[in-house]
Amino acid sequence: MNRPNYRDRLASLRASHTGRWYDIQASADRAVVRIYDEISWWGITADQLAAEISTISSPEIEVQINSPGGDVFDGLAIFNALRLHPARIITRVDGLAASAASAIAQAGDHRIMVSSSQMMIHEAWGVCVGPAGDMLDMAALLEQQNTVLAELYAERSGGDVDHLRQLMAAETWFTAQQAVDEGLADEVLSPSRQDTPANKADAHQGAG
């Protein structure tokens, strides 16, 4: 089976992008930040999301993620905004946390992978047009970002930086359990249906 073509996925998202890539709903007890799109490149920038996060006064923030990633600097800024917030942070990967979104997932005091969700880590990449000196500068910048990301993953997972660099170089895709085994998440959550009046009524009728 071929592994997902990450660059084609991003190109498809850019072509269909309509704007806002996150949503925040806050109450006195709990806030939910939902990141369900590509991060920043074609929509609202990280400083707007970070500014909204800073206004949340709830004691707990759950960040729900289904994103192929996006701008690495914005991903790191969101990670830091969450880590610096006084609330307890829960990150939950609902579908995909790839690239910069996998860094955001590491911001949680508790990190959840919903069963069948996936995480992907890879080396930073970019586009450069110009003479050889510009190309060398871009290569150095990308290498610096690789080090920053590997150190972030290693810190949050308790793993080895060189090992994480190897996984990034290979563009590694983790199942939910593999992410936990690697230390990049804390728990695999198996969704279960919640009891509702309608469900209880159906169960009662079936028992009769």
N, C-alpha and C positions, 0 to 999 in steps of 0.2 A: 504494500500500500504506500503511495506517495505521501510524503509529509506535506502539510499545508503550505501553499505558496504565499508567504507572508507579504512580500512586496506587491503582488497582484491584489491581495486583500485590501491593503492600504490604498492602492490606486482606485479600487472600486469605491471605497468609502469617500475618498475625496471627490469623485465624480458625482456622488449622490448627496453630498453633505448639505444640510439645510440650516446649520447655525448652532444653537446652544447644545453643549455636549454634557451638561450635568444638571442636576436638580437637587434642591435642598428643602426638606420639610422638617421643621423644628417645633418641639413642644417643650413644656417646662421640664419634663423628665428625660427626654430622648430626642436626638436629632438624627435624621437619615440623610446622608449625602449619596446620591446615585450618580455614578459615572458610567454611562452606557453608550459610549461612542469613542471616536478617535479624539485624542487629547490635543486641543489647542490649535493645531496647524491651520485649520480653516474655520475656527469659531472663536469663542470667548477665551481670553488668555488666562494663564494661571493666576495672575495677580488679582483678577476679579473673583475667582473662586477662593483664593486665600483670604481676600478681604471679607468675603461672606462667612468663611469658616471662623474668622477671628471674632465675629459678632455673636456666635452661638454661645449661649449661656447654659445649655443643657449639660448635666453631669456625664452623659454618655453620648458618643457619636458613633453611629454605624455607617461605614462606607461600603456601599454595594457596588461591585465592579463587574462590568462586562465590556472590555475594551481591548482593541488590538494595540494600544499604545499611542505613541505620537512623539511630540517634542521632548527630548530628554531633559532639558533644563526646566521646562514646566513640570515634568513629572517629579523631578527632585525638589522643586519649590513646593509642590503639593505635599510630598512626603514630609518635608520639614515643617510646613504649616500644621500638619496633623500631629507630628511628634512634639511640637512646642505648645500645643493646646493643652490646657489643664484637664480637659475631660478625659474619661477613659475611652480609648479608641478601639473599636472592633472593625476589622476589615473582613469583608465576605466576598469571595469570588463566586459569582453566580454562573458565569459561563466561561469567559476567557480573561485572563490578566497577562497580557503579553508585553514585552519590551518595557516602555516607561510605566505601563500600568502594573507590571510585576513589582516595580520599585514602590509604587504607591501602596500596594498590598502589604508591603513590609512595615508600614507605619503603624499597624495595629498592635495594641497591647495584647490582643488576642486575634489570631489570624485564622479565618475559616475558609475552607474549600468546600463548596457544596458538591456532593457526589456527582460525578460526570463532568465537573468543571475542569479546566486545564490552566496551566501556567507556562509561559515561555520566557526564557532569558536568552539574550544574544548580545553580540558586540554592537556598540554604537555605529551608525553609519550616516553619511551625509553626502551632499552634492557640492562640488567645487568646480568653478570655471575660472581659468587664469593660467599664468605661467607656472613653471616648475616650483618656484619658491612658494606660491600660494598652495600648490598641491602638498608640499612638504609640511606647511603650516597646518593644513587641514588634517593630515595624517597624525601630526603630533597632538592636535586637539582631540581627535577621535580616540587616540591611545589614552589620553588623560581621562576622558569620560569612561573608558573601559575600566580603568583603575578605580575611579570613584564608585562605579556601580558594583564592581566585584567586592570592594571593601564594605559597601552597604550590605550586600547580600551576606557576606561573611560575618559581619557584626550581628545581623539579625538571626542568622541560622546557627551561629557558633561553628561554622565551617572554616575551611582554609581558603585564603584568597587565591592562591594558584589553582586550586581545584575548581573554584568558581569561575576563574578566567577560562579554564579549559571547557567547562560546560557552556559558557557564553560563546566561545569561539565555534563550538559545534552547533550552535542554535538549538538548545535543548528544550524539548517539550515534555512537561511533566503531567501525568495524571494527578488527580486530587491526592491520592495516597502517596504517590511519588514525591509530591511537593512537601507533604508532611515528613516523609522519610528523609528528605534532604534538609529538613529544618527550615524550609521557606514558608511553612504554615504549621499551625498547631493542632488542627482538628479537621476531620472530614465529617460534614453534616449531611445526613440522609434525610431529605425532605419527607415529611409525613403530613397527611391531610389533617387539618384542624377540625374539631367537632363544631358544627354549626347547627342551628335549629333545623335547617333543611336536611342535613346529613342524618341527624338523629331521627327525624320523622321518617326518612327512607329506611333506616335500619329497623325502626319499630314496625313499619308496614311489612318489611321482608320477614321479620320474625313471626308475624301473624299468619 
